[in-house]
Amino acid sequence: MDRQMVMVGFLQAQNCTNLVSSWRHPESRKDTWSPEYYADLGRVLEEAKFQVAFFDDRLAMPDRYGNDHRHTVEHGIRCVKMDPITVMMVMAMATKRMGLGSTRSTTYYEPFDVARTFATLDLMTNGRAAWNVVTSMNDGEALNMGAELHMEHDRRYDRAEEFMQVVMGHWKSWDDDAIVQDRATGLFAHPDKVRRIDHAGEFFNSRGPFTVPRSKQGHPVVIQAGQSGPGKRFAAKWGELLFTGSPITLDIGRANYKAMKESVAASGRDPAHCIIAPSAYIVSAETKMEAEDKMAYIETLATDEDALSLLSESMNFDFSTKSMDDVFTDDELANISGTQSQRDRVVQLSGKKNPTVADFVKHTRRARPNKPFVGGPKEVADGLEEWFSTGICDGFVVAATHVPGTYMEFAKYVIPELQRRGLYHKDYRGETLRENLGLPIPRVGA
């Protein structure tokens, strides 16, 4: 079979999509905390044959800006944040083939708990589960989870590395044929095919034995989106589905793709078993003109306050302490403990060693669609095909400007054109997420 695109629906269990102004769009549904909303959305994505519906998450509403939550609640800036795994199970019950991924932090949870939760999800979805591994990003999350300050950036990845060792140890501690359920002999399962891991490390002690047998896909697919130096090394070692931001230029995107595949190979893994998918806002319609009109309207919905609030959240720095024209000092830039790749991107794009607040708003495109694909079927398909066929990505994380309209329009206008070009499948390959992503079943003990 020729290489085809992977499509991931980017979701959040909150009052808006990943675009915070989406709730203001007149075509967005207003029941975003109802089970019907997520069941319907799951059916829309599965009808379009998306391989994965993925739930991003934070453990706090954005309240770093001015150290106050009032603006967040007043303006609907991701102020409703439900547990994504619970929400995802509603979607699981409404679908049969589409994969389902959710976020859990290695900084604020325990590895046995995460291993058991996602292994159970994998069984309850018949092998369709995925875990998005994050280290979290700011002090608001720390305060909600019982800590005073968020752990230092590189230290979080030290903890995450050991966290993964424990989770993988548990996930691979049952042999696939351990359970026999032989009523005649009274043997439920072979004791020698279920092992303890007896892990004793710097951050964690976890004995086992694990309490959940393997699913038909072995264990959940691992999603990762690290973009800093430590994050990329972590992703190359552990990630099977890697999320990236939109590349600064197409040449940089190709270079980043090549470098990540080489890093995966250097870690002893097959690069073909690591799928790289950048985020992609898609605004589509029957014609290019209609799509451009839609995009122009969407741009009017965002505010600078939205951007400053989200920048404060992701960078763990209170942007209300500076005016738009104030520059960041060397110390301020060095002490950003949130998303460091975002900081580095602004320095690169602005060409300034010490960018201003306005530079951060402009070059991060926080709260606004970043490098959107806008057009009719041909224009959007041309753009996606260029990225896919010239070594930038293996698929896309499709971000929505409003829900469910973005996904319905994408399915109506763009997917048939991609299928006509042979770039997108017409049906699922199999029943499990690994089958549909073309990933192997992990070996026990490997």
Buried (B, 14 or more C-beta within 10 A) or exposed (E): EEEBBBBBBBBBBBBBBBBBBBBBBEBBBEEBEEBEBBBBBBBBBBBBBBBBBBBBBBBBBBBBBBEEBEBBEEBBBBBBBBEBBEBBBBBBBBBEBBBBBBBBBBBBBEBBEBBBBBBBBBBBBBBBBBBBBBBBBBBBBBBEBEEEEBBEBEEBBBBBBBBBBBBBBBBBBBBBEBBEEEEEEEEEBEEEBBBEBEBEEEBBEBEBEBBBBBBBBBBBBBBBBBBBBBBBBBBBBBBBBBBBBBBBEEEEBBBBBEEBBEBBBEBEBEBBEBBBBBBBBBBBBEBBEBBBBBBEEBEEBBBBBBBBBBBBBBBBBBBBEBEEEBBBEEEBBEEBBBBBBBBBBBBEBBEBEBBBBBBBBBBBBBBBBBBBBBBBBEBBBEBBBEBBEEBBBBBBBBBBBBBBBBBBBBBBBBBBBBBEBEBBBEEBBBBBBBBBBBBEBBEBEE
